[in-house]
Amino acid sequence: MNYILRTEKLNFSYMDGTKALKELSMKIPEGKKVAVIGNNGSGKTTLFLHFNGIHRPQSGNIFYRDKKMSYSSGEIKNIRKNVGIVFQDPDNQLFSGSVYQDISYGPVNLGWDEKEIRIKIEEVMNQTGTFDLKDKPTHFLSYGQKKRVAIAGVLAMNPEVMILDEPTAGLDPVFTSQIMELLNDLNKKGTTVIISSHNMDEVFAWADYVFVLSQGEIISEGKPEELFRDAEVLKKANLKKPWVLDMYDYLLNKGLATVGDNIPRTREELLNLIK
Amino acid sequence: MLYIEQFVYSNKLRHTHPLERVVFALVTMIMALIIKDWQVHLLIIFSMLILLVCKAKIKTGVILKLMSIPLGFLIIGVLTIAFQISSADLNYLFYFNIFNINIGITASSLQTAINTLTVSLSAVSCLYFITLTTPMVEIIYVLQKLKVPDSIIELMTLIYRFIFVFIDTAFNIYYAQQARYGHSTFKKSLTSFAILFGNLWGKAFFKSKNLLQSLESRGFEGNIKVLNPEYSFSKNNIISFILLDLLIFFTALFLSR
């Protein structure tokens, strides 16, 4: 297994003394769908900002493709090209009144050819369903549309790792499933996708690998079907067991479901296993 | 402001190159300022309004309402120009006498007043042509083409975007305060407004920090560089703009003889 991003005993505290990350070590497997879950204030966003070289660890190291980040300006540029972050609040990310300008920003910074950039912009607009918004000003967009534009702006840089801080928070179910679909597509093309989320059902259905973050520490990690069965971890991190898994385990206990090849992750898979 | 924004973004002249519209309006405005003939001014006002209504398809009511805003200031300003105060008899067309001082209108002061009124209105109509057909983003693009320094362009881009973010934030706070009777009396309203502004101030700092982080994560290195959509010139528009300007020019020439 290749690990595209690795942290080693990462420590970080904010100026007011809040310890955001404590001796945090984790390995992100390449080409996987990774979810980081944990309560508000558990350090997810701080961790993500480290991956992209915005925050520097006060102690500890971060490795990108087994190379220790040295924070030289050339390397930072490289890291920011390869690790893209979509921030939680699109209003913090969209700086331009024009959708087109905003999406073009990252690629222009990478110094690509103008023609190449225009082709890429069109491609990501189609991918994220924002093509119809290109003549609209940012402030006329709905929250979901802004979020899509924010994703397009990062996607346009062709990152190897795409980090999304709560990509589905505040979105309606239709749009949520569209985003998860988009993330699946990206992953199939080889992008490592990391998301944070408070929706355990969504994480359970989508992720290959899950990290549980609590008060700046990784308290558990593993495949979702194993991790979400660990009652102790769930209790410690204040998390809820995904309903599909909860129901499946209940039905198994009562002898009402068959044991399939895989543990069901979605409603449909669960229904197929009920006797 | 938001009200005008909606018309600008849906106007029918939008899909051509913004430069042709801005240059046309500026050339016409310069003519309005140079030519001192009220008939030419009326022609300019008239053609701008026709263009806005028939070509850009902006509602007549909206334009008239917008034109009436400067009219209020103008009439007060123009009245002070029209009335001359003097102790001597100045060949007044109309005057009244208070404490041996004559206050009234002379033929030349009337001429100046009318000229000021029409020149201002025609210049305003040219400016409205720009503001109603060209969204801010495109105006910024035109300024960039006209070689305005990058730092000013960046500031304009950011300010334009964040005006709306802050209006939203301010209204959200305001509604939340109203929902809890924060504006039920005048005194409470004052306190609530103070809190609102204080909060907005703090939020501005947070936003700027977050914005910088998100810009950095996309490779910010000190200045904001972006690409604009490719605009195409419209031959028809350019030709009709040139013809219209020529018409105004020759009318002025004819009237001055």
Interface residues (C-beta under 8 A of the other chain):
Chain A: L49 N52 I54 K77 R80 K81 G84 I85 F87 D89 D91 N92 Q93 L94 F95 S96 G97 S98 Y100 Q101 D102 S104 Y105 G106 P107 V108 N109 L110 E114 I117 R118 I121 K134 D135 K136 P137 T138 H139 F140 G153 V154 M157
Chain B: E5 Q6 Y9 R14 P135 M136 V137 T157 L158 Y160 R161 F164 V165 D168 K207 N210 L211 Q213 S214 L215 E216 S217 R218 G219 F220 E221 I224 K225 V226 L227 N228 P229 E230
